[in-house]
């Protein structure tokens, strides 16, 4: 099944050349693969090292990059916060 997911790039610096927007997603694709496909569609080139800094939220709840998207909704791509 295909769903529409709204992607909001809160940490835009991790996604050079990509903009927030609505993207179609096939049921069961991982967040990582979905973001990669969105980048390809946008002509963006996301460095592999940036994935370690991503903190995704789907409909306001934390998800992993390897977690599956199974419905439409809103995916916020935030940055991991580090401190010390």
Secondary structure as GFF3:
##gff-version 3
##sequence-region A 1 84
A	DSSP	beta_strand	2	9	.	.	.	ID=ss1
A	DSSP	three_ten_helix	12	14	.	.	.	ID=ss2
A	DSSP	beta_strand	21	26	.	.	.	ID=ss3
A	DSSP	alpha_helix	31	42	.	.	.	ID=ss4
A	DSSP	three_ten_helix	48	53	.	.	.	ID=ss5
A	DSSP	beta_strand	54	58	.	.	.	ID=ss6
A	DSSP	beta_strand	61	62	.	.	.	ID=ss7
A	DSSP	beta_strand	73	79	.	.	.	ID=ss8
###
